[in-house]
Amino acid sequence: MAERLPVVLVTGFLGSGKTTLLSRLLGRPELGETAVIVNELGEVGIDHHLLRRVDERTVLLGNGCLCCTLRGDLADELRDLLSRRTRGEIPPFRRVLVETTGLADPAPVLNTLLAEPVVSHHFEPAAVIATVDALNGEGQLEREPETLKQVLVADRLVVTKTDVAEREAVDTLAERLRGLNPAADLLEASFGEADPALLLAPGELDPRLLVLPDTPPHADVEPFVLFIDRPVDWTAFGIWLTMLLASRGADVLRVKGLLDVGAPGPVVLNGVQHVVHPPEHLEAWPDDDRRSRLVFIARGIGKDEVEKSLAAFDAAARRP
Ligand SMILES: [Zn+2]
C-alpha cells in the first residue's frame, strides 16, 4: 500500500485564532508542500484571504460546516486534490491541513477521513490541533459544547492570544486544559507563532472519541453577510460595532470582515464576542470585489436587525 498523506485538522472556537496560526504555519519553508482546505460557515469567505498563500492547492469550502452539512464535500475535495496532483495540474503536496469552522466537532470529520474508501486509501488523519483563546477560552468552555469537544479530541492544544491576555489568565486556562485533556501537548502561541514540528507531529487517534453526534447541525447559529457599497468612516464604524458587541456580544459569536476605509487596501476587522481586536490594514484587496463585507456568525440576531442598526448609526453620524 502506498504511503498515505497525513491530514491535520485545525479546530478551535470561532475567533480563537485558527487562521492566524495557520497563516504563520504556512509561511514556514518546511510547510511548502502543503494543501489547505478552509471551511467557513458563511457563503462569503474571509479567512482564506488572510492566509497569505492562496494558490491552486488552497480550497475554500464555504456555506456550511464540515462536521455536519459538508461531510461529503470534504471527501470530494480530497479526491479532487489527489487527481489534480496526479495530472500535474497543481504543485505537489505531502500533507493536507484542514481548517474547520469554529463550531465543528472534529469527530465526524475524522470519521469522514476513515470511512470513505478512496480517501482512507490515500489519506490518514494525523493530528487534531485545537486553538483556545486566552481571553475568551474559559467562558467558551462553559457555554459552548463545541469548544469542549474540540479540547477533548485534540492532540495539541494551542493557547492563543497570550500576547494580549494577563499571565494569570493564561496559567489558569492552561491548568483547566491540562485537567480536561492530559494526553494533549499544550503549547502557547503569541501572535500565532508555534513550532511547526511540534504541531504537526502524528498524534494518537482515540477511537472512543469518534462517535457520531446526534445533535442537529448548529441550527441556532445563523451566519449572514452585510455588504456596504461606499467607504466607511472607521472611527464611527468602530463606535457602532463596540456598542453592538457591548449589548449583544454573547450572541455575536464572531464578526469578521474587510472594510473599505478609503485606503488602497481594506482593513481587516476581527471581533470575537465582546472583544474587537486591533484592526489590520492590508496593502491591497484580495480580489476584484471592493465592497466592504462583514460576516456575522450570531445566535438569535437577524441580518435585518444589524442592518437597521448600522443604517441608523450611519445616518446619525452624517448629520452635521
Ligand atoms: Zn458542523
Boltz pocket constraint, residues with backbone or C-beta under 6 A from the ligand:
constraints:
  - pocket:
      binder: B
      contacts: [[A, 65], [A, 66], [A, 67], [A, 68], [A, 69], [A, 103], [A, 104], [A, 105], [A, 217], [A, 218]]
      max_distance: 6.0
